[in-house]
Amino acid sequence: MRIAASAAAMSLAVRLARSLLRSPARPGPAQRGLISGPPQEPLGPGESVVGFIAMFAVCLGPAAWVLAHLEDYKKGE
């Protein structure tokens, strides 16, 4: 009986491992509406500046906030 129970547990473990190791992405229908290649209309300098400012603010804004309020965080402890 112990052998049968351990074989069942082993079988369950093997099935679980196979399901976890299987690729989660399944091939499906191709997405429509995506166009590859260069843009049909090139970006102007204004759009580029706005994009760079947005990326700068999103990436460095939180770090600048923490550094600017570092003394407040030290006092909180």
All heavy atoms as a GROMACS GRO file, in nm:
protein
  559
    1MET      N    1   0.081  -0.119   0.000
    1MET     CA    2   0.000   0.000   0.000
    1MET      C    3   0.085   0.125   0.000
    1MET      O    4   0.050   0.221  -0.065
    1MET     CB    5  -0.091   0.000   0.122
    1MET     CG    6  -0.223  -0.062   0.094
    1MET     SD    7  -0.332   0.002   0.215
    1MET     CE    8  -0.481  -0.003   0.134
    2ARG      N    9   0.195   0.123   0.074
    2ARG     CA   10   0.281   0.241   0.078
    2ARG      C   11   0.343   0.268  -0.058
    2ARG      O   12   0.361   0.382  -0.097
    2ARG     CB   13   0.390   0.223   0.181
    2ARG     CG   14   0.340   0.222   0.322
    2ARG     CD   15   0.452   0.199   0.416
    2ARG     NE   16   0.488   0.326   0.477
    2ARG     CZ   17   0.585   0.342   0.563
    2ARG    NH1   18   0.659   0.240   0.597
    2ARG    NH2   19   0.610   0.458   0.615
    3ILE      N   20   0.373   0.161  -0.129
    3ILE     CA   21   0.435   0.177  -0.261
    3ILE      C   22   0.334   0.241  -0.357
    3ILE      O   23   0.369   0.330  -0.434
    3ILE     CB   24   0.484   0.041  -0.314
    3ILE    CG1   25   0.596  -0.010  -0.224
    3ILE    CG2   26   0.530   0.052  -0.458
    3ILE    CD1   27   0.643  -0.149  -0.257
    4ALA      N   28   0.209   0.198  -0.349
    4ALA     CA   29   0.106   0.254  -0.438
    4ALA      C   30   0.084   0.401  -0.408
    4ALA      O   31   0.068   0.483  -0.499
    4ALA     CB   32  -0.024   0.176  -0.424
    5ALA      N   33   0.082   0.438  -0.281
    5ALA     CA   34   0.062   0.578  -0.243
    5ALA      C   35   0.180   0.662  -0.286
    5ALA      O   36   0.163   0.774  -0.335
    5ALA     CB   37   0.042   0.589  -0.092
    6SER      N   38   0.301   0.610  -0.271
    6SER     CA   39   0.418   0.688  -0.311
    6SER      C   40   0.425   0.698  -0.463
    6SER      O   41   0.467   0.800  -0.517
    6SER     CB   42   0.544   0.626  -0.252
    6SER     OG   43   0.617   0.554  -0.343
    7ALA      N   44   0.381   0.596  -0.537
    7ALA     CA   45   0.379   0.603  -0.683
    7ALA      C   46   0.276   0.705  -0.729
    7ALA      O   47   0.300   0.780  -0.825
    7ALA     CB   48   0.348   0.466  -0.742
    8ALA      N   49   0.162   0.712  -0.662
    8ALA     CA   50   0.059   0.811  -0.697
    8ALA      C   51   0.110   0.952  -0.671
    8ALA      O   52   0.087   1.042  -0.751
    8ALA     CB   53  -0.069   0.784  -0.619
    9ALA      N   54   0.179   0.971  -0.558
    9ALA     CA   55   0.234   1.102  -0.527
    9ALA      C   56   0.343   1.140  -0.628
    9ALA      O   57   0.352   1.256  -0.670
    9ALA     CB   58   0.291   1.104  -0.386
   10MET      N   59   0.423   1.043  -0.669
   10MET     CA   60   0.528   1.068  -0.768
   10MET      C   61   0.464   1.106  -0.901
   10MET      O   62   0.509   1.198  -0.967
   10MET     CB   63   0.616   0.945  -0.783
   10MET     CG   64   0.726   0.965  -0.882
   10MET     SD   65   0.855   1.064  -0.814
   10MET     CE   66   0.975   0.939  -0.787
   11SER      N   67   0.359   1.036  -0.939
   11SER     CA   68   0.290   1.064  -1.064
   11SER      C   69   0.231   1.206  -1.060
   11SER      O   70   0.238   1.279  -1.158
   11SER     CB   71   0.180   0.962  -1.087
   11SER     OG   72   0.104   0.999  -1.200
   12LEU      N   73   0.174   1.244  -0.947
   12LEU     CA   74   0.118   1.378  -0.932
   12LEU      C   75   0.228   1.483  -0.941
   12LEU      O   76   0.211   1.586  -1.008
   12LEU     CB   77   0.045   1.389  -0.798
   12LEU     CG   78  -0.016   1.524  -0.767
   12LEU    CD1   79  -0.125   1.557  -0.867
   12LEU    CD2   80  -0.070   1.526  -0.626
   13ALA      N   81   0.342   1.456  -0.879
   13ALA     CA   82   0.454   1.549  -0.885
   13ALA      C   83   0.508   1.564  -1.026
   13ALA      O   84   0.540   1.674  -1.070
   13ALA     CB   85   0.566   1.503  -0.790
   14VAL      N   86   0.513   1.455  -1.100
   14VAL     CA   87   0.562   1.460  -1.238
   14VAL      C   88   0.466   1.540  -1.324
   14VAL      O   89   0.507   1.624  -1.404
   14VAL     CB   90   0.582   1.317  -1.293
   14VAL    CG1   91   0.604   1.319  -1.443
   14VAL    CG2   92   0.697   1.250  -1.222
   15ARG      N   93   0.336   1.517  -1.308
   15ARG     CA   94   0.238   1.593  -1.387
   15ARG      C   95   0.244   1.742  -1.352
   15ARG      O   96   0.235   1.826  -1.441
   15ARG     CB   97   0.098   1.538  -1.362
   15ARG     CG   98   0.072   1.411  -1.443
   15ARG     CD   99  -0.071   1.370  -1.432
   15ARG     NE  100  -0.087   1.308  -1.297
   15ARG     CZ  101  -0.199   1.298  -1.232
   15ARG    NH1  102  -0.311   1.343  -1.285
   15ARG    NH2  103  -0.204   1.242  -1.114
   16LEU      N  104   0.260   1.775  -1.226
   16LEU     CA  105   0.269   1.914  -1.185
   16LEU      C  106   0.394   1.979  -1.242
   16LEU      O  107   0.389   2.092  -1.293
   16LEU     CB  108   0.270   1.924  -1.032
   16LEU     CG  109   0.279   2.065  -0.975
   16LEU    CD1  110   0.157   2.146  -1.014
   16LEU    CD2  111   0.294   2.060  -0.825
   17ALA      N  112   0.506   1.910  -1.238
   17ALA     CA  113   0.631   1.964  -1.293
   17ALA      C  114   0.618   1.985  -1.443
   17ALA      O  115   0.663   2.087  -1.497
   17ALA     CB  116   0.747   1.870  -1.262
   18ARG      N  117   0.556   1.892  -1.512
   18ARG     CA  118   0.539   1.908  -1.658
   18ARG      C  119   0.451   2.028  -1.690
   18ARG      O  120   0.478   2.103  -1.782
   18ARG     CB  121   0.478   1.782  -1.718
   18ARG     CG  122   0.575   1.671  -1.735
   18ARG     CD  123   0.510   1.554  -1.804
   18ARG     NE  124   0.602   1.440  -1.809
   18ARG     CZ  125   0.565   1.317  -1.828
   18ARG    NH1  126   0.437   1.287  -1.845
   18ARG    NH2  127   0.654   1.220  -1.831
   19SER      N  128   0.345   2.047  -1.611
   19SER     CA  129   0.257   2.160  -1.640
   19SER      C  130   0.325   2.292  -1.608
   19SER      O  131   0.300   2.393  -1.674
   19SER     CB  132   0.127   2.147  -1.561
   19SER     OG  133   0.152   2.163  -1.423
   20LEU      N  134   0.412   2.294  -1.508
   20LEU     CA  135   0.482   2.418  -1.474
   20LEU      C  136   0.594   2.449  -1.572
   20LEU      O  137   0.625   2.566  -1.597
   20LEU     CB  138   0.540   2.410  -1.332
   20LEU     CG  139   0.436   2.412  -1.220
   20LEU    CD1  140   0.505   2.392  -1.086
   20LEU    CD2  141   0.356   2.541  -1.220
   21LEU      N  142   0.655   2.347  -1.628
   21LEU     CA  143   0.767   2.368  -1.719
   21LEU      C  144   0.722   2.388  -1.864
   21LEU      O  145   0.802   2.429  -1.947
   21LEU     CB  146   0.863   2.249  -1.711
   21LEU     CG  147   0.934   2.232  -1.577
   21LEU    CD1  148   1.015   2.105  -1.578
   21LEU    CD2  149   1.020   2.352  -1.547
   22ARG      N  150   0.597   2.362  -1.891
   22ARG     CA  151   0.546   2.380  -2.027
   22ARG      C  152   0.541   2.528  -2.060
   22ARG      O  153   0.518   2.612  -1.973
   22ARG     CB  154   0.407   2.319  -2.037
   22ARG     CG  155   0.349   2.320  -2.173
   22ARG     CD  156   0.215   2.253  -2.177
   22ARG     NE  157   0.167   2.228  -2.042
   22ARG     CZ  158   0.059   2.163  -2.011
   22ARG    NH1  159  -0.015   2.114  -2.103
   22ARG    NH2  160   0.022   2.144  -1.887
   23SER      N  161   0.560   2.564  -2.182
   23SER     CA  162   0.560   2.703  -2.225
   23SER      C  163   0.420   2.763  -2.205
   23SER      O  164   0.322   2.708  -2.253
   23SER     CB  165   0.599   2.713  -2.372
   23SER     OG  166   0.584   2.845  -2.417
   24PRO      N  167   0.410   2.877  -2.135
   24PRO     CA  168   0.279   2.936  -2.112
   24PRO      C  169   0.222   3.001  -2.237
   24PRO      O  170   0.101   3.019  -2.250
   24PRO     CB  171   0.304   3.039  -2.004
   24PRO     CG  172   0.447   3.074  -2.017
   24PRO     CD  173   0.515   2.950  -2.068
   25ALA      N  174   0.307   3.040  -2.331
   25ALA     CA  175   0.259   3.107  -2.452
   25ALA      C  176   0.217   3.001  -2.554
   25ALA      O  177   0.293   2.912  -2.589
   25ALA     CB  178   0.368   3.196  -2.510
   26ARG      N  179   0.099   3.014  -2.598
   26ARG     CA  180   0.049   2.922  -2.700
   26ARG      C  181   0.040   2.999  -2.831
   26ARG      O  182  -0.004   3.113  -2.833
   26ARG     CB  183  -0.089   2.872  -2.661
   26ARG     CG  184  -0.093   2.807  -2.524
   26ARG     CD  185  -0.146   2.666  -2.537
   26ARG     NE  186  -0.176   2.607  -2.409
   26ARG     CZ  187  -0.087   2.548  -2.333
   26ARG    NH1  188   0.038   2.545  -2.367
   26ARG    NH2  189  -0.121   2.493  -2.219
   27PRO      N  190   0.080   2.938  -2.940
   27PRO     CA  191   0.066   3.009  -3.066
   27PRO      C  192  -0.081   3.031  -3.098
   27PRO      O  193  -0.164   2.944  -3.078
   27PRO     CB  194   0.132   2.916  -3.168
   27PRO     CG  195   0.135   2.783  -3.102
   27PRO     CD  196   0.137   2.806  -2.955
   28GLY      N  197  -0.111   3.151  -3.141
   28GLY     CA  198  -0.249   3.184  -3.172
   28GLY      C  199  -0.255   3.261  -3.302
   28GLY      O  200  -0.157   3.268  -3.376
   29PRO      N  201  -0.369   3.318  -3.327
   29PRO     CA  202  -0.382   3.395  -3.451
   29PRO      C  203  -0.292   3.518  -3.447
   29PRO      O  204  -0.270   3.576  -3.341
   29PRO     CB  205  -0.530   3.433  -3.455
   29PRO     CG  206  -0.576   3.424  -3.313
   29PRO     CD  207  -0.491   3.317  -3.249
   30ALA      N  208  -0.242   3.557  -3.562
   30ALA     CA  209  -0.155   3.674  -3.571
   30ALA      C  210  -0.236   3.800  -3.540
   30ALA      O  211  -0.353   3.810  -3.577
   30ALA     CB  212  -0.094   3.683  -3.709
   31GLN      N  213  -0.172   3.894  -3.472
   31GLN     CA  214  -0.240   4.019  -3.441
   31GLN      C  215  -0.251   4.104  -3.566
   31GLN      O  216  -0.159   4.110  -3.647
   31GLN     CB  217  -0.161   4.095  -3.334
   31GLN     CG  218  -0.157   4.026  -3.202
   31GLN     CD  219  -0.078   4.106  -3.099
   31GLN    OE1  220  -0.018   4.206  -3.131
   31GLN    NE2  221  -0.080   4.060  -2.976
   32ARG      N  222  -0.363   4.168  -3.580
   32ARG     CA  223  -0.384   4.252  -3.697
   32ARG      C  224  -0.364   4.398  -3.658
   32ARG      O  225  -0.377   4.436  -3.544
   32ARG     CB  226  -0.525   4.233  -3.750
   32ARG     CG  227  -0.548   4.094  -3.801
   32ARG     CD  228  -0.686   4.079  -3.855
   32ARG     NE  229  -0.702   3.943  -3.908
   32ARG     CZ  230  -0.783   3.914  -4.005
   32ARG    NH1  231  -0.855   4.007  -4.060
   32ARG    NH2  232  -0.792   3.791  -4.047
   33GLY      N  233  -0.333   4.478  -3.756
   33GLY     CA  234  -0.319   4.620  -3.734
   33GLY      C  235  -0.178   4.664  -3.700
   33GLY      O  236  -0.154   4.782  -3.683
   34LEU      N  237  -0.086   4.572  -3.686
   34LEU     CA  238   0.052   4.608  -3.657
   34LEU      C  239   0.128   4.624  -3.788
   34LEU      O  240   0.123   4.537  -3.875
   34LEU     CB  241   0.120   4.502  -3.571
   34LEU     CG  242   0.060   4.481  -3.432
   34LEU    CD1  243   0.131   4.369  -3.361
   34LEU    CD2  244   0.068   4.608  -3.352
   35ILE      N  245   0.195   4.737  -3.800
   35ILE     CA  246   0.270   4.764  -3.922
   35ILE      C  247   0.417   4.774  -3.884
   35ILE      O  248   0.453   4.849  -3.793
   35ILE     CB  249   0.224   4.895  -3.987
   35ILE    CG1  250   0.076   4.887  -4.021
   35ILE    CG2  251   0.306   4.926  -4.110
   35ILE    CD1  252   0.017   5.018  -4.066
   36SER      N  253   0.501   4.698  -3.949
   36SER     CA  254   0.644   4.706  -3.920
   36SER      C  255   0.710   4.793  -4.026
   36SER      O  256   0.660   4.810  -4.136
   36SER     CB  257   0.707   4.568  -3.918
   36SER     OG  258   0.697   4.510  -4.045
   37GLY      N  259   0.823   4.847  -3.989
   37GLY     CA  260   0.898   4.930  -4.082
   37GLY      C  261   0.907   5.073  -4.034
   37GLY      O  262   0.863   5.108  -3.924
   38PRO      N  263   0.963   5.159  -4.115
   38PRO     CA  264   0.978   5.299  -4.074
   38PRO      C  265   0.841   5.367  -4.066
   38PRO      O  266   0.745   5.324  -4.130
   38PRO     CB  267   1.063   5.359  -4.185
   38PRO     CG  268   1.046   5.270  -4.301
   38PRO     CD  269   1.020   5.133  -4.246
   39PRO      N  270   0.830   5.474  -3.988
   39PRO     CA  271   0.700   5.541  -3.977
   39PRO      C  272   0.659   5.605  -4.110
   39PRO      O  273   0.743   5.646  -4.190
   39PRO     CB  274   0.724   5.648  -3.870
   39PRO     CG  275   0.871   5.668  -3.868
   39PRO     CD  276   0.932   5.537  -3.907
   40GLN      N  277   0.529   5.611  -4.130
   40GLN     CA  278   0.480   5.672  -4.253
   40GLN      C  279   0.505   5.822  -4.255
   40GLN      O  280   0.530   5.881  -4.358
   40GLN     CB  281   0.331   5.642  -4.269
   40GLN     CG  282   0.304   5.495  -4.289
   40GLN     CD  283   0.155   5.464  -4.294
   40GLN    OE1  284   0.073   5.550  -4.269
   40GLN    NE2  285   0.123   5.339  -4.326
   41GLU      N  286   0.497   5.885  -4.136
   41GLU     CA  287   0.528   6.027  -4.122
   41GLU      C  288   0.634   6.041  -4.014
   41GLU      O  289   0.611   6.001  -3.900
   41GLU     CB  290   0.404   6.106  -4.083
   41GLU     CG  291   0.293   6.102  -4.185
   41GLU     CD  292   0.169   6.176  -4.139
   41GLU    OE1  293   0.181   6.258  -4.045
   41GLU    OE2  294   0.063   6.152  -4.195
   42PRO      N  295   0.750   6.097  -4.042
   42PRO     CA  296   0.854   6.109  -3.940
   42PRO      C  297   0.812   6.204  -3.827
   42PRO      O  298   0.732   6.295  -3.848
   42PRO     CB  299   0.975   6.164  -4.016
   42PRO     CG  300   0.926   6.205  -4.150
   42PRO     CD  301   0.791   6.147  -4.171
   43LEU      N  302   0.865   6.180  -3.708
   43LEU     CA  303   0.833   6.265  -3.594
   43LEU      C  304   0.902   6.400  -3.609
   43LEU      O  305   1.017   6.409  -3.654
   43LEU     CB  306   0.881   6.199  -3.464
   43LEU     CG  307   0.810   6.071  -3.424
   43LEU    CD1  308   0.873   6.016  -3.298
   43LEU    CD2  309   0.663   6.093  -3.405
   44GLY      N  310   0.834   6.502  -3.566
   44GLY     CA  311   0.891   6.635  -3.568
   44GLY      C  312   0.975   6.659  -3.443
   44GLY      O  313   0.974   6.581  -3.348
   45PRO      N  314   1.048   6.770  -3.439
   45PRO     CA  315   1.132   6.799  -3.322
   45PRO      C  316   1.050   6.822  -3.196
   45PRO      O  317   1.093   6.785  -3.087
   45PRO     CB  318   1.209   6.924  -3.362
   45PRO     CG  319   1.146   6.977  -3.485
   45PRO     CD  320   1.066   6.867  -3.545
   46GLY      N  321   0.932   6.880  -3.208
   46GLY     CA  322   0.848   6.903  -3.090
   46GLY      C  323   0.803   6.774  -3.026
   46GLY      O  324   0.805   6.759  -2.904
   47GLU      N  325   0.762   6.680  -3.109
   47GLU     CA  326   0.720   6.550  -3.057
   47GLU      C  327   0.836   6.476  -2.992
   47GLU      O  328   0.819   6.409  -2.889
   47GLU     CB  329   0.660   6.467  -3.169
   47GLU     CG  330   0.530   6.522  -3.223
   47GLU     CD  331   0.484   6.455  -3.349
   47GLU    OE1  332   0.572   6.417  -3.430
   47GLU    OE2  333   0.362   6.440  -3.367
   48SER      N  334   0.954   6.488  -3.051
   48SER     CA  335   1.071   6.424  -2.992
   48SER      C  336   1.105   6.484  -2.857
   48SER      O  337   1.137   6.412  -2.762
   48SER     CB  338   1.191   6.438  -3.086
   48SER     OG  339   1.167   6.371  -3.208
   49VAL      N  340   1.098   6.616  -2.846
   49VAL     CA  341   1.128   6.684  -2.719
   49VAL      C  342   1.028   6.641  -2.612
   49VAL      O  343   1.066   6.611  -2.498
   49VAL     CB  344   1.130   6.837  -2.738
   49VAL    CG1  345   1.132   6.909  -2.605
   49VAL    CG2  346   1.249   6.878  -2.822
   50VAL      N  347   0.901   6.638  -2.646
   50VAL     CA  348   0.798   6.596  -2.550
   50VAL      C  349   0.824   6.452  -2.505
   50VAL      O  350   0.813   6.419  -2.386
   50VAL     CB  351   0.657   6.611  -2.610
   50VAL    CG1  352   0.553   6.543  -2.524
   50VAL    CG2  353   0.624   6.758  -2.628
   51GLY      N  354   0.858   6.366  -2.597
   51GLY     CA  355   0.887   6.226  -2.561
   51GLY      C  356   1.007   6.213  -2.469
   51GLY      O  357   1.004   6.139  -2.371
   52PHE      N  358   1.115   6.287  -2.499
   52PHE     CA  359   1.234   6.282  -2.414
   52PHE      C  360   1.205   6.337  -2.275
   52PHE      O  361   1.252   6.282  -2.174
   52PHE     CB  362   1.351   6.358  -2.477
   52PHE     CG  363   1.419   6.282  -2.587
   52PHE    CD1  364   1.432   6.338  -2.714
   52PHE    CD2  365   1.468   6.155  -2.566
   52PHE    CE1  366   1.495   6.269  -2.815
   52PHE    CE2  367   1.532   6.084  -2.667
   52PHE     CZ  368   1.544   6.141  -2.792
   53ILE      N  369   1.129   6.445  -2.266
   53ILE     CA  370   1.096   6.502  -2.135
   53ILE      C  371   1.011   6.404  -2.055
   53ILE      O  372   1.032   6.386  -1.934
   53ILE     CB  373   1.026   6.638  -2.152
   53ILE    CG1  374   1.126   6.743  -2.202
   53ILE    CG2  375   0.962   6.684  -2.022
   53ILE    CD1  376   1.065   6.875  -2.238
   54ALA      N  377   0.915   6.340  -2.120
   54ALA     CA  378   0.830   6.242  -2.050
   54ALA      C  379   0.913   6.125  -1.998
   54ALA      O  380   0.896   6.082  -1.884
   54ALA     CB  381   0.720   6.193  -2.143
   55MET      N  382   1.004   6.073  -2.081
   55MET     CA  383   1.088   5.961  -2.037
   55MET      C  384   1.180   6.004  -1.922
   55MET      O  385   1.202   5.930  -1.827
   55MET     CB  386   1.171   5.907  -2.153
   55MET     CG  387   1.087   5.838  -2.260
   55MET     SD  388   0.995   5.697  -2.196
   55MET     CE  389   1.128   5.587  -2.158
   56PHE      N  390   1.235   6.123  -1.931
   56PHE     CA  391   1.322   6.175  -1.825
   56PHE      C  392   1.245   6.185  -1.694
   56PHE      O  393   1.292   6.142  -1.588
   56PHE     CB  394   1.376   6.313  -1.867
   56PHE     CG  395   1.461   6.378  -1.763
   56PHE    CD1  396   1.595   6.342  -1.749
   56PHE    CD2  397   1.409   6.475  -1.680
   56PHE    CE1  398   1.674   6.402  -1.652
   56PHE    CE2  399   1.488   6.535  -1.583
   56PHE     CZ  400   1.620   6.498  -1.570
   57ALA      N  401   1.123   6.242  -1.700
   57ALA     CA  402   1.043   6.259  -1.579
   57ALA      C  403   1.003   6.125  -1.518
   57ALA      O  404   1.008   6.106  -1.396
   57ALA     CB  405   0.919   6.343  -1.610
   58VAL      N  406   0.965   6.030  -1.602
   58VAL     CA  407   0.920   5.900  -1.552
   58VAL      C  408   1.036   5.821  -1.491
   58VAL      O  409   1.020   5.756  -1.388
   58VAL     CB  410   0.852   5.820  -1.666
   58VAL    CG1  411   0.834   5.674  -1.628
   58VAL    CG2  412   0.719   5.883  -1.701
   59CYS      N  413   1.153   5.829  -1.553
   59CYS     CA  414   1.267   5.748  -1.505
   59CYS      C  415   1.339   5.814  -1.387
   59CYS      O  416   1.376   5.746  -1.292
   59CYS     CB  417   1.365   5.724  -1.618
   59CYS     SG  418   1.297   5.619  -1.748
   60LEU      N  419   1.361   5.942  -1.394
   60LEU     CA  420   1.442   6.008  -1.292
   60LEU      C  421   1.360   6.086  -1.190
   60LEU      O  422   1.415   6.127  -1.087
   60LEU     CB  423   1.543   6.101  -1.359
   60LEU     CG  424   1.644   6.031  -1.449
   60LEU    CD1  425   1.738   6.133  -1.512
   60LEU    CD2  426   1.723   5.928  -1.372
   61GLY      N  427   1.233   6.107  -1.213
   61GLY     CA  428   1.149   6.181  -1.119
   61GLY      C  429   1.142   6.119  -0.981
   61GLY      O  430   1.164   6.188  -0.881
   62PRO      N  431   1.112   5.990  -0.969
   62PRO     CA  432   1.106   5.929  -0.835
   62PRO      C  433   1.240   5.934  -0.761
   62PRO      O  434   1.242   5.959  -0.640
   62PRO     CB  435   1.065   5.784  -0.863
   62PRO     CG  436   0.995   5.791  -0.994
   62PRO     CD  437   1.063   5.898  -1.072
   63ALA      N  438   1.350   5.914  -0.831
   63ALA     CA  439   1.480   5.920  -0.766
   63ALA      C  440   1.508   6.062  -0.718
   63ALA      O  441   1.561   6.082  -0.607
   63ALA     CB  442   1.590   5.874  -0.861
   64ALA      N  443   1.474   6.162  -0.797
   64ALA     CA  444   1.494   6.301  -0.756
   64ALA      C  445   1.408   6.334  -0.635
   64ALA      O  446   1.451   6.406  -0.544
   64ALA     CB  447   1.462   6.394  -0.872
   65TRP      N  448   1.285   6.281  -0.630
   65TRP     CA  449   1.196   6.305  -0.516
   65TRP      C  450   1.257   6.248  -0.388
   65TRP      O  451   1.259   6.314  -0.284
   65TRP     CB  452   1.061   6.242  -0.542
   65TRP     CG  453   0.967   6.252  -0.426
   65TRP    CD1  454   0.952   6.163  -0.325
   65TRP    CD2  455   0.879   6.361  -0.399
   65TRP    NE1  456   0.858   6.208  -0.237
   65TRP    CE2  457   0.811   6.330  -0.280
   65TRP    CE3  458   0.851   6.480  -0.465
   65TRP    CZ2  459   0.717   6.415  -0.225
   65TRP    CZ3  460   0.756   6.564  -0.410
   65TRP    CH2  461   0.690   6.531  -0.290
   66VAL      N  462   1.306   6.127  -0.394
   66VAL     CA  463   1.364   6.065  -0.276
   66VAL      C  464   1.487   6.142  -0.230
   66VAL      O  465   1.504   6.170  -0.110
   66VAL     CB  466   1.400   5.917  -0.304
   66VAL    CG1  467   1.484   5.859  -0.192
   66VAL    CG2  468   1.273   5.836  -0.323
   67LEU      N  469   1.574   6.180  -0.323
   67LEU     CA  470   1.693   6.256  -0.285
   67LEU      C  471   1.657   6.392  -0.228
   67LEU      O  472   1.723   6.440  -0.134
   67LEU     CB  473   1.786   6.271  -0.405
   67LEU     CG  474   1.856   6.143  -0.448
   67LEU    CD1  475   1.936   6.167  -0.576
   67LEU    CD2  476   1.947   6.092  -0.338
   68ALA      N  477   1.554   6.456  -0.281
   68ALA     CA  478   1.514   6.587  -0.230
   68ALA      C  479   1.454   6.577  -0.090
   68ALA      O  480   1.463   6.672  -0.012
   68ALA     CB  481   1.414   6.652  -0.325
   69HIS      N  482   1.394   6.466  -0.055
   69HIS     CA  483   1.329   6.449   0.075
   69HIS      C  484   1.407   6.355   0.166
   69HIS      O  485   1.349   6.300   0.261
   69HIS     CB  486   1.186   6.398   0.054
   69HIS     CG  487   1.098   6.497  -0.014
   69HIS    ND1  488   1.090   6.507  -0.149
   69HIS    CD2  489   1.015   6.592   0.036
   69HIS    CE1  490   1.006   6.602  -0.181
   69HIS    NE2  491   0.959   6.656  -0.071
   70LEU      N  492   1.533   6.338   0.142
   70LEU     CA  493   1.614   6.245   0.219
   70LEU      C  494   1.618   6.282   0.367
   70LEU      O  495   1.608   6.195   0.454
   70LEU     CB  496   1.754   6.236   0.162
   70LEU     CG  497   1.838   6.116   0.197
   70LEU    CD1  498   1.765   5.988   0.161
   70LEU    CD2  499   1.971   6.120   0.126
   71GLU      N  500   1.629   6.410   0.397
   71GLU     CA  501   1.634   6.455   0.536
   71GLU      C  502   1.502   6.424   0.607
   71GLU      O  503   1.501   6.389   0.725
   71GLU     CB  504   1.665   6.604   0.542
   71GLU     CG  505   1.805   6.638   0.494
   71GLU     CD  506   1.915   6.572   0.578
   71GLU    OE1  507   1.897   6.559   0.702
   71GLU    OE2  508   2.014   6.529   0.519
   72ASP      N  509   1.390   6.439   0.538
   72ASP     CA  510   1.260   6.406   0.598
   72ASP      C  511   1.253   6.258   0.632
   72ASP      O  512   1.196   6.220   0.734
   72ASP     CB  513   1.146   6.442   0.501
   72ASP     CG  514   1.141   6.592   0.474
   72ASP    OD1  515   1.192   6.670   0.558
   72ASP    OD2  516   1.088   6.630   0.368
   73TYR      N  517   1.306   6.173   0.544
   73TYR     CA  518   1.304   6.030   0.570
   73TYR      C  519   1.394   5.993   0.689
   73TYR      O  520   1.360   5.905   0.766
   73TYR     CB  521   1.349   5.952   0.446
   73TYR     CG  522   1.254   5.965   0.329
   73TYR    CD1  523   1.301   5.994   0.203
   73TYR    CD2  524   1.118   5.946   0.345
   73TYR    CE1  525   1.215   6.006   0.095
   73TYR    CE2  526   1.030   5.958   0.238
   73TYR     CZ  527   1.081   5.988   0.113
   73TYR     OH  528   0.995   5.998   0.007
   74LYS      N  529   1.506   6.064   0.703
   74LYS     CA  530   1.595   6.036   0.817
   74LYS      C  531   1.528   6.076   0.948
   74LYS      O  532   1.543   6.009   1.050
   74LYS     CB  533   1.726   6.113   0.800
   74LYS     CG  534   1.816   6.056   0.694
   74LYS     CD  535   1.944   6.137   0.687
   74LYS     CE  536   2.037   6.086   0.579
   74LYS     NZ  537   2.158   6.167   0.568
   75LYS      N  538   1.452   6.187   0.948
   75LYS     CA  539   1.384   6.232   1.069
   75LYS      C  540   1.271   6.139   1.108
   75LYS      O  541   1.238   6.126   1.226
   75LYS     CB  542   1.328   6.373   1.047
   75LYS     CG  543   1.432   6.479   1.037
   75LYS     CD  544   1.366   6.613   1.011
   75LYS     CE  545   1.474   6.717   0.981
   75LYS     NZ  546   1.413   6.844   0.939
   76GLY      N  547   1.211   6.072   1.012
   76GLY     CA  548   1.098   5.983   1.039
   76GLY      C  549   1.135   5.861   1.121
   76GLY      O  550   1.050   5.800   1.184
   77GLU      N  551   1.260   5.825   1.124
   77GLU     CA  552   1.301   5.705   1.200
   77GLU      C  553   1.319   5.742   1.340
   77GLU      O  554   1.293   5.730   1.438
   77GLU     CB  555   1.433   5.653   1.146
   77GLU     CG  556   1.420   5.600   1.006
   77GLU     CD  557   1.554   5.556   0.951
   77GLU    OE1  558   1.656   5.570   1.020
   77GLU    OE2  559   1.557   5.504   0.840
   0.00000   0.00000   0.00000
